[in-house]
Amino acid sequence: MERRTVQCIDTVLGKALAVLQAFTAEDATLGFADVVRRTGLPKSTAHRTLGELVDHGLLERVDGRYRLAALVFELGMRASVGRGLLEVATPFLEDLYERTHETVHLGLREGHEVVYAAKMGGHQQVPSPSRLGGRMPLHATAIGKVLLAHAPPDVRSAVLAAPLGRRAPRTITHVPVLRAQLDEIVARGLAYEHEESAVGITCVAAPVPEPGQGVRAAVSVTGPVHRFRPDRHADAVRAAAAGIAAMLARRASAAP
């Protein structure tokens, strides 16, 4: 997916941000020519900026190509996910994985996207478009639909008013169908995905309400369509989400 970064690049910081924002979930690695094309920076400036970002641990250079380093993800998680949420959620996610032995996610809403804050899976986990720190549109995944269903009205309206991009043949792009699903998700506390983010995978997700913050996180389990039956794991996913929510509420009530 081609994307050109739009921002002020007249400063050193602006140039660095332009390079970092050139990377996407679809294009996790970029060559030098890709960076120049996407940022519009002169070749000499792009070369110098890339070198500085590598030196400071924000980028890695592998086989002549560049990718975001772990430090970028760590900084993002500090900003978007309180350490308390990950600390609370991790034992429940691990227990959910042990119950299902399928890929488990913790996702958070940022704008009109879901950001994957945690992902757990075994050696035979199903290939999926999700990645730790990666983003997906809210309407194309079970975890995203949960977050969209419980999002503030202005966010929900904005997503439904914009074109709904197709990520797979079965992605829901018809607004009335998606709106009806969102209402049903709120009513039953669960969302399902059937090959909507990628062919061959299915998923079930549940919201994690937080005291005074509504629903900013959700939990999901994903598996291959040939063996995974999401409805059979709905209770386990709902229980994990409820356990995280209860622990967050307990911590909030005990805080000064």
C-alpha positions as protocol buffer text, in pm:
chain_id: "A"
residue {
  index: 1
  type: MET
  ca { x: 0 y: 0 z: 0 }
}
residue {
  index: 2
  type: GLU
  ca { x: 150 y: 329 z: -109 }
}
residue {
  index: 3
  type: ARG
  ca { x: 138 y: 608 z: 145 }
}
residue {
  index: 4
  type: ARG
  ca { x: 301 y: 948 z: 149 }
}
residue {
  index: 5
  type: THR
  ca { x: 364 y: 1107 z: 487 }
}
residue {
  index: 6
  type: VAL
  ca { x: 199 y: 1446 z: 527 }
}
residue {
  index: 7
  type: GLN
  ca { x: 362 y: 1673 z: 783 }
}
residue {
  index: 8
  type: CYS
  ca { x: 619 y: 1946 z: 823 }
}
residue {
  index: 9
  type: ILE
  ca { x: 965 y: 1813 z: 740 }
}
residue {
  index: 10
  type: ASP
  ca { x: 1156 y: 2138 z: 780 }
}
residue {
  index: 11
  type: THR
  ca { x: 1304 y: 2029 z: 1114 }
}
residue {
  index: 12
  type: VAL
  ca { x: 1524 y: 1739 z: 1218 }
}
residue {
  index: 13
  type: LEU
  ca { x: 1237 y: 1595 z: 1421 }
}
residue {
  index: 14
  type: GLY
  ca { x: 999 y: 1640 z: 1129 }
}
residue {
  index: 15
  type: LYS
  ca { x: 1232 y: 1450 z: 898 }
}
residue {
  index: 16
  type: ALA
  ca { x: 1266 y: 1167 z: 1150 }
}
residue {
  index: 17
  type: LEU
  ca { x: 889 y: 1143 z: 1194 }
}
residue {
  index: 18
  type: ALA
  ca { x: 839 y: 1143 z: 818 }
}
residue {
  index: 19
  type: VAL
  ca { x: 1067 y: 840 z: 789 }
}
residue {
  index: 20
  type: LEU
  ca { x: 905 y: 655 z: 1081 }
}
residue {
  index: 21
  type: GLN
  ca { x: 555 y: 717 z: 948 }
}
residue {
  index: 22
  type: ALA
  ca { x: 652 y: 580 z: 607 }
}
residue {
  index: 23
  type: PHE
  ca { x: 624 y: 229 z: 753 }
}
residue {
  index: 24
  type: THR
  ca { x: 283 y: 59 z: 760 }
}
residue {
  index: 25
  type: ALA
  ca { x: 143 y: -269 z: 888 }
}
residue {
  index: 26
  type: GLU
  ca { x: 146 y: -397 z: 529 }
}
residue {
  index: 27
  type: ASP
  ca { x: 500 y: -273 z: 458 }
}
residue {
  index: 28
  type: ALA
  ca { x: 697 y: -352 z: 771 }
}
residue {
  index: 29
  type: THR
  ca { x: 1029 y: -328 z: 584 }
}
residue {
  index: 30
  type: LEU
  ca { x: 1129 y: -62 z: 332 }
}
residue {
  index: 31
  type: GLY
  ca { x: 1422 y: -11 z: 102 }
}
residue {
  index: 32
  type: PHE
  ca { x: 1602 y: 320 z: 70 }
}
residue {
  index: 33
  type: ALA
  ca { x: 1418 y: 408 z: -253 }
}
residue {
  index: 34
  type: ASP
  ca { x: 1083 y: 336 z: -84 }
}
residue {
  index: 35
  type: VAL
  ca { x: 1164 y: 576 z: 199 }
}
residue {
  index: 36
  type: VAL
  ca { x: 1268 y: 851 z: -41 }
}
residue {
  index: 37
  type: ARG
  ca { x: 951 y: 809 z: -247 }
}
residue {
  index: 38
  type: ARG
  ca { x: 717 y: 802 z: 51 }
}
residue {
  index: 39
  type: THR
  ca { x: 871 y: 1092 z: 243 }
}
residue {
  index: 40
  type: GLY
  ca { x: 972 y: 1318 z: -46 }
}
residue {
  index: 41
  type: LEU
  ca { x: 1305 y: 1381 z: 127 }
}
residue {
  index: 42
  type: PRO
  ca { x: 1620 y: 1439 z: -80 }
}
residue {
  index: 43
  type: LYS
  ca { x: 1834 y: 1126 z: -103 }
}
residue {
  index: 44
  type: SER
  ca { x: 2115 y: 1275 z: 105 }
}
residue {
  index: 45
  type: THR
  ca { x: 1873 y: 1384 z: 378 }
}
residue {
  index: 46
  type: ALA
  ca { x: 1695 y: 1048 z: 380 }
}
residue {
  index: 47
  type: HIS
  ca { x: 2028 y: 865 z: 403 }
}
residue {
  index: 48
  type: ARG
  ca { x: 2145 y: 1078 z: 696 }
}
residue {
  index: 49
  type: THR
  ca { x: 1809 y: 1052 z: 877 }
}
residue {
  index: 50
  type: LEU
  ca { x: 1795 y: 674 z: 836 }
}
residue {
  index: 51
  type: GLY
  ca { x: 2147 y: 644 z: 975 }
}
residue {
  index: 52
  type: GLU
  ca { x: 2062 y: 853 z: 1280 }
}
residue {
  index: 53
  type: LEU
  ca { x: 1745 y: 655 z: 1349 }
}
residue {
  index: 54
  type: VAL
  ca { x: 1943 y: 331 z: 1331 }
}
residue {
  index: 55
  type: ASP
  ca { x: 2210 y: 474 z: 1563 }
}
residue {
  index: 56
  type: HIS
  ca { x: 1943 y: 571 z: 1819 }
}
residue {
  index: 57
  type: GLY
  ca { x: 1772 y: 231 z: 1811 }
}
residue {
  index: 58
  type: LEU
  ca { x: 1449 y: 342 z: 1641 }
}
residue {
  index: 59
  type: LEU
  ca { x: 1519 y: 154 z: 1319 }
}
residue {
  index: 60
  type: GLU
  ca { x: 1701 y: -166 z: 1230 }
}
residue {
  index: 61
  type: ARG
  ca { x: 1886 y: -232 z: 904 }
}
residue {
  index: 62
  type: VAL
  ca { x: 1864 y: -590 z: 780 }
}
residue {
  index: 63
  type: ASP
  ca { x: 1991 y: -706 z: 439 }
}
residue {
  index: 64
  type: GLY
  ca { x: 1990 y: -355 z: 305 }
}
residue {
  index: 65
  type: ARG
  ca { x: 1634 y: -280 z: 413 }
}
residue {
  index: 66
  type: TYR
  ca { x: 1493 y: -96 z: 713 }
}
residue {
  index: 67
  type: ARG
  ca { x: 1231 y: -184 z: 972 }
}
residue {
  index: 68
  type: LEU
  ca { x: 1099 y: -32 z: 1295 }
}
residue {
  index: 69
  type: ALA
  ca { x: 1295 y: -142 z: 1600 }
}
residue {
  index: 70
  type: ALA
  ca { x: 1150 y: -271 z: 1926 }
}
residue {
  index: 71
  type: LEU
  ca { x: 1207 y: 68 z: 2091 }
}
residue {
  index: 72
  type: VAL
  ca { x: 935 y: 222 z: 1875 }
}
residue {
  index: 73
  type: PHE
  ca { x: 684 y: -36 z: 1994 }
}
residue {
  index: 74
  type: GLU
  ca { x: 791 y: 8 z: 2356 }
}
residue {
  index: 75
  type: LEU
  ca { x: 743 y: 384 z: 2334 }
}
residue {
  index: 76
  type: GLY
  ca { x: 405 y: 340 z: 2169 }
}
residue {
  index: 77
  type: MET
  ca { x: 289 y: 102 z: 2437 }
}
residue {
  index: 78
  type: ARG
  ca { x: 392 y: 345 z: 2710 }
}
residue {
  index: 79
  type: ALA
  ca { x: 183 y: 613 z: 2545 }
}
residue {
  index: 80
  type: SER
  ca { x: -128 y: 415 z: 2450 }
}
residue {
  index: 81
  type: VAL
  ca { x: -139 y: 134 z: 2704 }
}
residue {
  index: 82
  type: GLY
  ca { x: -85 y: 189 z: 3071 }
}
residue {
  index: 83
  type: ARG
  ca { x: 156 y: -66 z: 3204 }
}
residue {
  index: 84
  type: GLY
  ca { x: -115 y: -157 z: 3453 }
}
residue {
  index: 85
  type: LEU
  ca { x: -343 y: -283 z: 3176 }
}
residue {
  index: 86
  type: LEU
  ca { x: -80 y: -516 z: 3031 }
}
residue {
  index: 87
  type: GLU
  ca { x: 23 y: -634 z: 3378 }
}
residue {
  index: 88
  type: VAL
  ca { x: -337 y: -713 z: 3465 }
}
residue {
  index: 89
  type: ALA
  ca { x: -425 y: -868 z: 3130 }
}
residue {
  index: 90
  type: THR
  ca { x: -124 y: -1094 z: 3077 }
}
residue {
  index: 91
  type: PRO
  ca { x: -220 y: -1375 z: 3322 }
}
residue {
  index: 92
  type: PHE
  ca { x: -573 y: -1387 z: 3179 }
}
residue {
  index: 93
  type: LEU
  ca { x: -439 y: -1396 z: 2823 }
}
residue {
  index: 94
  type: GLU
  ca { x: -201 y: -1676 z: 2914 }
}
residue {
  index: 95
  type: ASP
  ca { x: -484 y: -1873 z: 3074 }
}
residue {
  index: 96
  type: LEU
  ca { x: -700 y: -1815 z: 2765 }
}
residue {
  index: 97
  type: TYR
  ca { x: -423 y: -1949 z: 2545 }
}
residue {
  index: 98
  type: GLU
  ca { x: -388 y: -2259 z: 2761 }
}
residue {
  index: 99
  type: ARG
  ca { x: -762 y: -2320 z: 2731 }
}
residue {
  index: 100
  type: THR
  ca { x: -776 y: -2277 z: 2353 }
}
residue {
  index: 101
  type: HIS
  ca { x: -421 y: -2327 z: 2218 }
}
residue {
  index: 102
  type: GLU
  ca { x: -508 y: -2073 z: 1948 }
}
residue {
  index: 103
  type: THR
  ca { x: -388 y: -1719 z: 1886 }
}
residue {
  index: 104
  type: VAL
  ca { x: -492 y: -1476 z: 2161 }
}
residue {
  index: 105
  type: HIS
  ca { x: -499 y: -1097 z: 2120 }
}
residue {
  index: 106
  type: LEU
  ca { x: -539 y: -790 z: 2336 }
}
residue {
  index: 107
  type: GLY
  ca { x: -634 y: -490 z: 2123 }
}
residue {
  index: 108
  type: LEU
  ca { x: -698 y: -124 z: 2188 }
}
residue {
  index: 109
  type: ARG
  ca { x: -880 y: 139 z: 1988 }
}
residue {
  index: 110
  type: GLU
  ca { x: -676 y: 431 z: 1860 }
}
residue {
  index: 111
  type: GLY
  ca { x: -883 y: 654 z: 1636 }
}
residue {
  index: 112
  type: HIS
  ca { x: -1047 y: 439 z: 1370 }
}
residue {
  index: 113
  type: GLU
  ca { x: -806 y: 147 z: 1410 }
}
residue {
  index: 114
  type: VAL
  ca { x: -734 y: -138 z: 1649 }
}
residue {
  index: 115
  type: VAL
  ca { x: -376 y: -160 z: 1777 }
}
residue {
  index: 116
  type: TYR
  ca { x: -256 y: -501 z: 1893 }
}
residue {
  index: 117
  type: ALA
  ca { x: -100 y: -459 z: 2236 }
}
residue {
  index: 118
  type: ALA
  ca { x: -45 y: -831 z: 2301 }
}
residue {
  index: 119
  type: LYS
  ca { x: -44 y: -1143 z: 2087 }
}
residue {
  index: 120
  type: MET
  ca { x: 11 y: -1498 z: 2212 }
}
residue {
  index: 121
  type: GLY
  ca { x: 24 y: -1815 z: 2008 }
}
residue {
  index: 122
  type: GLY
  ca { x: 202 y: -2148 z: 1981 }
}
residue {
  index: 123
  type: HIS
  ca { x: 429 y: -2284 z: 1712 }
}
residue {
  index: 124
  type: GLN
  ca { x: 131 y: -2380 z: 1497 }
}
residue {
  index: 125
  type: GLN
  ca { x: -64 y: -2057 z: 1530 }
}
residue {
  index: 126
  type: VAL
  ca { x: -273 y: -1961 z: 1230 }
}
residue {
  index: 127
  type: PRO
  ca { x: -120 y: -1704 z: 992 }
}
residue {
  index: 128
  type: SER
  ca { x: -308 y: -1378 z: 1044 }
}
residue {
  index: 129
  type: PRO
  ca { x: -263 y: -1013 z: 945 }
}
residue {
  index: 130
  type: SER
  ca { x: -226 y: -908 z: 1309 }
}
residue {
  index: 131
  type: ARG
  ca { x: 114 y: -832 z: 1456 }
}
residue {
  index: 132
  type: LEU
  ca { x: 233 y: -692 z: 1788 }
}
residue {
  index: 133
  type: GLY
  ca { x: 203 y: -315 z: 1767 }
}
residue {
  index: 134
  type: GLY
  ca { x: 32 y: -341 z: 1428 }
}
residue {
  index: 135
  type: ARG
  ca { x: -296 y: -182 z: 1325 }
}
residue {
  index: 136
  type: MET
  ca { x: -609 y: -295 z: 1147 }
}
residue {
  index: 137
  type: PRO
  ca { x: -929 y: -108 z: 1054 }
}
residue {
  index: 138
  type: LEU
  ca { x: -1199 y: -145 z: 1317 }
}
residue {
  index: 139
  type: HIS
  ca { x: -1464 y: -286 z: 1084 }
}
residue {
  index: 140
  type: ALA
  ca { x: -1254 y: -576 z: 953 }
}
residue {
  index: 141
  type: THR
  ca { x: -1183 y: -780 z: 1268 }
}
residue {
  index: 142
  type: ALA
  ca { x: -1381 y: -922 z: 1559 }
}
residue {
  index: 143
  type: ILE
  ca { x: -1173 y: -733 z: 1813 }
}
residue {
  index: 144
  type: GLY
  ca { x: -1210 y: -414 z: 1610 }
}
residue {
  index: 145
  type: LYS
  ca { x: -1587 y: -454 z: 1580 }
}
residue {
  index: 146
  type: VAL
  ca { x: -1614 y: -491 z: 1957 }
}
residue {
  index: 147
  type: LEU
  ca { x: -1423 y: -168 z: 2005 }
}
residue {
  index: 148
  type: LEU
  ca { x: -1626 y: 10 z: 1737 }
}
residue {
  index: 149
  type: ALA
  ca { x: -1954 y: -110 z: 1887 }
}
residue {
  index: 150
  type: HIS
  ca { x: -1859 y: 42 z: 2222 }
}
residue {
  index: 151
  type: ALA
  ca { x: -1686 y: 353 z: 2082 }
}
residue {
  index: 152
  type: PRO
  ca { x: -1822 y: 704 z: 2145 }
}
residue {
  index: 153
  type: PRO
  ca { x: -2108 y: 793 z: 1907 }
}
residue {
  index: 154
  type: ASP
  ca { x: -1898 y: 1041 z: 1709 }
}
residue {
  index: 155
  type: VAL
  ca { x: -1631 y: 777 z: 1639 }
}
residue {
  index: 156
  type: ARG
  ca { x: -1888 y: 518 z: 1537 }
}
residue {
  index: 157
  type: SER
  ca { x: -2062 y: 767 z: 1308 }
}
residue {
  index: 158
  type: ALA
  ca { x: -1735 y: 874 z: 1147 }
}
residue {
  index: 159
  type: VAL
  ca { x: -1633 y: 515 z: 1072 }
}
residue {
  index: 160
  type: LEU
  ca { x: -1972 y: 433 z: 922 }
}
residue {
  index: 161
  type: ALA
  ca { x: -1969 y: 751 z: 716 }
}
residue {
  index: 162
  type: ALA
  ca { x: -1630 y: 677 z: 559 }
}
residue {
  index: 163
  type: PRO
  ca { x: -1566 y: 415 z: 289 }
}
residue {
  index: 164
  type: LEU
  ca { x: -1525 y: 71 z: 448 }
}
residue {
  index: 165
  type: GLY
  ca { x: -1213 y: -77 z: 291 }
}
residue {
  index: 166
  type: ARG
  ca { x: -1212 y: -443 z: 190 }
}
residue {
  index: 167
  type: ARG
  ca { x: -935 y: -651 z: 350 }
}
residue {
  index: 168
  type: ALA
  ca { x: -1067 y: -989 z: 230 }
}
residue {
  index: 169
  type: PRO
  ca { x: -1355 y: -1112 z: 13 }
}
residue {
  index: 170
  type: ARG
  ca { x: -1586 y: -1137 z: 316 }
}
residue {
  index: 171
  type: THR
  ca { x: -1503 y: -802 z: 477 }
}
residue {
  index: 172
  type: ILE
  ca { x: -1825 y: -622 z: 566 }
}
residue {
  index: 173
  type: THR
  ca { x: -1839 y: -306 z: 355 }
}
residue {
  index: 174
  type: HIS
  ca { x: -2218 y: -253 z: 353 }
}
residue {
  index: 175
  type: VAL
  ca { x: -2299 y: 5 z: 622 }
}
residue {
  index: 176
  type: PRO
  ca { x: -2649 y: -123 z: 720 }
}
residue {
  index: 177
  type: VAL
  ca { x: -2510 y: -475 z: 769 }
}
residue {
  index: 178
  type: LEU
  ca { x: -2222 y: -348 z: 983 }
}
residue {
  index: 179
  type: ARG
  ca { x: -2451 y: -119 z: 1185 }
}
residue {
  index: 180
  type: ALA
  ca { x: -2682 y: -411 z: 1263 }
}
residue {
  index: 181
  type: GLN
  ca { x: -2384 y: -622 z: 1370 }
}
residue {
  index: 182
  type: LEU
  ca { x: -2259 y: -347 z: 1601 }
}
residue {
  index: 183
  type: ASP
  ca { x: -2597 y: -324 z: 1774 }
}
residue {
  index: 184
  type: GLU
  ca { x: -2599 y: -702 z: 1818 }
}
residue {
  index: 185
  type: ILE
  ca { x: -2244 y: -695 z: 1957 }
}
residue {
  index: 186
  type: VAL
  ca { x: -2347 y: -447 z: 2225 }
}
residue {
  index: 187
  type: ALA
  ca { x: -2648 y: -662 z: 2316 }
}
residue {
  index: 188
  type: ARG
  ca { x: -2466 y: -996 z: 2346 }
}
residue {
  index: 189
  type: GLY
  ca { x: -2120 y: -877 z: 2452 }
}
residue {
  index: 190
  type: LEU
  ca { x: -1940 y: -1073 z: 2178 }
}
residue {
  index: 191
  type: ALA
  ca { x: -1824 y: -1019 z: 1821 }
}
residue {
  index: 192
  type: TYR
  ca { x: -1742 y: -1274 z: 1556 }
}
residue {
  index: 193
  type: GLU
  ca { x: -1533 y: -1258 z: 1242 }
}
residue {
  index: 194
  type: HIS
  ca { x: -1550 y: -1509 z: 958 }
}
residue {
  index: 195
  type: GLU
  ca { x: -1268 y: -1455 z: 708 }
}
residue {
  index: 196
  type: GLU
  ca { x: -1319 y: -1077 z: 713 }
}
residue {
  index: 197
  type: SER
  ca { x: -959 y: -973 z: 779 }
}
residue {
  index: 198
  type: ALA
  ca { x: -796 y: -1260 z: 589 }
}
residue {
  index: 199
  type: VAL
  ca { x: -902 y: -1576 z: 412 }
}
residue {
  index: 200
  type: GLY
  ca { x: -891 y: -1888 z: 626 }
}
residue {
  index: 201
  type: ILE
  ca { x: -932 y: -1743 z: 976 }
}
residue {
  index: 202
  type: THR
  ca { x: -1222 y: -1696 z: 1215 }
}
residue {
  index: 203
  type: CYS
  ca { x: -1237 y: -1517 z: 1549 }
}
residue {
  index: 204
  type: VAL
  ca { x: -1442 y: -1432 z: 1858 }
}
residue {
  index: 205
  type: ALA
  ca { x: -1386 y: -1123 z: 2076 }
}
residue {
  index: 206
  type: ALA
  ca { x: -1522 y: -963 z: 2393 }
}
residue {
  index: 207
  type: PRO
  ca { x: -1493 y: -610 z: 2539 }
}
residue {
  index: 208
  type: VAL
  ca { x: -1293 y: -510 z: 2848 }
}
residue {
  index: 209
  type: PRO
  ca { x: -1476 y: -222 z: 3019 }
}
residue {
  index: 210
  type: GLU
  ca { x: -1271 y: -1 z: 3250 }
}
residue {
  index: 211
  type: PRO
  ca { x: -1396 y: 217 z: 3535 }
}
residue {
  index: 212
  type: GLY
  ca { x: -1466 y: 566 z: 3407 }
}
residue {
  index: 213
  type: GLN
  ca { x: -1317 y: 495 z: 3063 }
}
residue {
  index: 214
  type: GLY
  ca { x: -1575 y: 283 z: 2887 }
}
residue {
  index: 215
  type: VAL
  ca { x: -1429 y: 18 z: 2656 }
}
residue {
  index: 216
  type: ARG
  ca { x: -1085 y: 93 z: 2521 }
}
residue {
  index: 217
  type: ALA
  ca { x: -962 y: -268 z: 2508 }
}
residue {
  index: 218
  type: ALA
  ca { x: -1088 y: -607 z: 2395 }
}
residue {
  index: 219
  type: VAL
  ca { x: -973 y: -969 z: 2396 }
}
residue {
  index: 220
  type: SER
  ca { x: -1001 y: -1220 z: 2111 }
}
residue {
  index: 221
  type: VAL
  ca { x: -911 y: -1573 z: 2007 }
}
residue {
  index: 222
  type: THR
  ca { x: -836 y: -1650 z: 1641 }
}
residue {
  index: 223
  type: GLY
  ca { x: -807 y: -1985 z: 1466 }
}
residue {
  index: 224
  type: PRO
  ca { x: -824 y: -2150 z: 1123 }
}
residue {
  index: 225
  type: VAL
  ca { x: -1168 y: -2207 z: 976 }
}
residue {
  index: 226
  type: HIS
  ca { x: -1103 y: -2577 z: 918 }
}
residue {
  index: 227
  type: ARG
  ca { x: -1074 y: -2658 z: 1290 }
}
residue {
  index: 228
  type: PHE
  ca { x: -1164 y: -2356 z: 1504 }
}
residue {
  index: 229
  type: ARG
  ca { x: -1524 y: -2306 z: 1613 }
}
residue {
  index: 230
  type: PRO
  ca { x: -1540 y: -1959 z: 1772 }
}
residue {
  index: 231
  type: ASP
  ca { x: -1878 y: -2014 z: 1938 }
}
residue {
  index: 232
  type: ARG
  ca { x: -1730 y: -2299 z: 2143 }
}
residue {
  index: 233
  type: HIS
  ca { x: -1476 y: -2059 z: 2294 }
}
residue {
  index: 234
  type: ALA
  ca { x: -1711 y: -1765 z: 2346 }
}
residue {
  index: 235
  type: ASP
  ca { x: -1751 y: -1831 z: 2719 }
}
residue {
  index: 236
  type: ALA
  ca { x: -1374 y: -1854 z: 2769 }
}
residue {
  index: 237
  type: VAL
  ca { x: -1315 y: -1526 z: 2585 }
}
residue {
  index: 238
  type: ARG
  ca { x: -1593 y: -1353 z: 2777 }
}
residue {
  index: 239
  type: ALA
  ca { x: -1455 y: -1484 z: 3106 }
}
residue {
  index: 240
  type: ALA
  ca { x: -1102 y: -1360 z: 3028 }
}
residue {
  index: 241
  type: ALA
  ca { x: -1233 y: -1014 z: 2938 }
}
residue {
  index: 242
  type: ALA
  ca { x: -1450 y: -1004 z: 3251 }
}
residue {
  index: 243
  type: GLY
  ca { x: -1156 y: -1111 z: 3467 }
}
residue {
  index: 244
  type: ILE
  ca { x: -937 y: -832 z: 3331 }
}
residue {
  index: 245
  type: ALA
  ca { x: -1218 y: -581 z: 3383 }
}
residue {
  index: 246
  type: ALA
  ca { x: -1279 y: -695 z: 3740 }
}
residue {
  index: 247
  type: MET
  ca { x: -911 y: -667 z: 3828 }
}
residue {
  index: 248
  type: LEU
  ca { x: -890 y: -319 z: 3675 }
}
residue {
  index: 249
  type: ALA
  ca { x: -1196 y: -214 z: 3876 }
}
residue {
  index: 250
  type: ARG
  ca { x: -1042 y: -354 z: 4194 }
}
residue {
  index: 251
  type: ARG
  ca { x: -722 y: -160 z: 4132 }
}
residue {
  index: 252
  type: ALA
  ca { x: -917 y: 158 z: 4057 }
}
residue {
  index: 253
  type: SER
  ca { x: -1119 y: 131 z: 4380 }
}
residue {
  index: 254
  type: ALA
  ca { x: -803 y: 77 z: 4582 }
}
residue {
  index: 255
  type: ALA
  ca { x: -619 y: 374 z: 4429 }
}
residue {
  index: 256
  type: PRO
  ca { x: -600 y: 695 z: 4636 }
}
